[in-house]
Amino acid sequence: MLEAVRNAMRLPDLRNKILFTLMILVIYRIAAHIPVPGIDAAALETFFRNNSVLGLLDLFSGGALSNFSVVAMGVYPYITAQIIMQLAVGIVPQLERLSKEGGDAGRAQINRYTHLLAVPLAALNAFGQAIVLTQTNPPVLTNFGFTTPEAVMPTLAIILTMTAGTIFAVWLGELITNQGIGSGVSIIIFGGIVAGVPQQIGQMAASNTLSLVFFTILTVITIVGIIYINEGHRRIPVQYAKRVRGTKVYGGQSTYIPLKINSSGMIPLIFAISILIFPGVIAGYFTASSISWIRDAAYVVVNAFNQNSPVYWIVYFLMVVGFTYFYTDVIFRQQNLPESLQQQGGFIPGIRPGKKTEEYLNGVLQRITLVGALFLGIVAIMPFLVRDVTEQNTLLITSTGLLIVVGVVLDTMKQLQAQLVMRHYEGFIK
């Protein structure tokens, strides 16, 4: 990997792409330290120190959420919009037809819908985050809401500012995609995650050096496991029939379909943790109820969905496994491999084309996905398992963060290597 980076830096155009990517990341990090007006900084610090869930989300934003900056939501509303559109393509016939038959224009139209959907999602997310900060003790935001006339303008200003911050972050990501190296939105998320690592290392080193060594070793082992699973795939052999045209013979070659063990990436973890947050948050509103049985039931739910609860671990693990199967099946159906093979004259040796091929591929995918699903489930609950062993709460980077970081690094290095091969760089090929 280091050799590939060194070789890329010797080529002026690739060096400019790398430097451009780093410059965009610096701009994003500067924006992450510009707070939204009207924030009580001391109350905000106290609130985040006592809330582990928000601390996890803050790690993904690289401190932008704990500062309640203009890019506090990062690109996550856009990621949510992408997931919704991916699922909608498999459900809504018009979108499915646009995706299959529209070509580049169809994909551009779906991408436009995704951008438009990200705007209201960002506004709703901004409103929800601000509402939470008005209910803290002491309140982080004191002049927010639509209940009084004097609070309307500050409320609109905060929502519009944070929405614009998300769109700005997405725009920076697309600049990286078009003019830099790697997938821009993923690079933005990557930058936010790794930005907090030096501070976390310093805190561990100051409090417990042995814990730092332990977590470093555990982080390295986790990275190796993530790479092994992410790169692992099952090769399904495919044979193309020979076609004779005049005196020439076409086709007849053999290839394979690589079915990945983990084709869903980090999406199941995002689904699971997003849903698990809701029961505890909603039940928290009923803990002050005057009706005793409602108050008692609310406390049961709050305690069950606390991150220190074994119930939370078990439900989290099961949801990650379930969402891995669900999302993998949705993505696989959208690819429509059996029909594509049949149209191109390809077949799997020993398997009849059409329905039998679809059943065979689905069966193989279900079996290999079990390994990926169990691995994602273990990675998801790893911070909770090691919490009982050491005094620290998380890894150097959370397991979910590690999945993102490793995936982004692997994808970026593949793109960099492809750029080097395209330029026929002999030192790299050798």
ZIFENWO-V36402 format. One record per pair of residues at least 24 apart in sequence whose C-alpha atoms are under 7 Angstrom apart, sorted by the first residue. I is the first residue (numbers start at 1). J is the second residue. Records with the same first field share a line. If there is no record, write none. Layout:
BEGIN
I = J, J
END
This chain:
BEGIN
4 = 417, 428
8 = 420
17 = 179, 180, 181
18 = 180, 181
20 = 180
21 = 176, 180, 181
24 = 172
25 = 188, 191
28 = 169
31 = 70, 71
32 = 64, 69, 70, 71, 72
33 = 64, 67, 69
34 = 69, 70
35 = 67, 68, 69, 70
36 = 68, 69, 70, 158
38 = 141
39 = 140, 141
40 = 140, 141
43 = 138, 139, 140
44 = 140
59 = 193, 196
60 = 189, 192, 193, 401
61 = 192, 193
62 = 192, 193, 195, 196
70 = 161, 162, 165
71 = 162, 165, 166, 169
73 = 166
74 = 166, 169
75 = 166, 169, 170, 185
77 = 118, 121, 122
78 = 115, 118
81 = 114, 117, 118
82 = 114
85 = 114
90 = 334
119 = 163
122 = 163, 166
123 = 159, 163
126 = 159, 162, 163
127 = 159
181 = 412, 416
182 = 411, 412, 415
186 = 408
187 = 408
190 = 404, 405, 408
193 = 401
197 = 396, 397
200 = 396
201 = 396
211 = 390
215 = 395, 396
216 = 396
219 = 395, 396
223 = 402, 406
226 = 403
229 = 261, 262, 372
230 = 261, 262
232 = 260, 261
233 = 258, 259, 260, 261
234 = 258, 259, 260
235 = 259
237 = 348
238 = 346, 347, 348, 349
239 = 346, 347, 348, 349
240 = 345, 346, 347
241 = 345, 346
259 = 365
261 = 368, 369, 371, 372
262 = 369, 372
263 = 328
264 = 324, 327, 328
266 = 403, 404
268 = 320, 323, 324
269 = 320, 380
272 = 316, 319, 320
280 = 305
313 = 381
317 = 377, 380, 381
320 = 376, 377
321 = 373, 374, 377
324 = 373
325 = 369
END
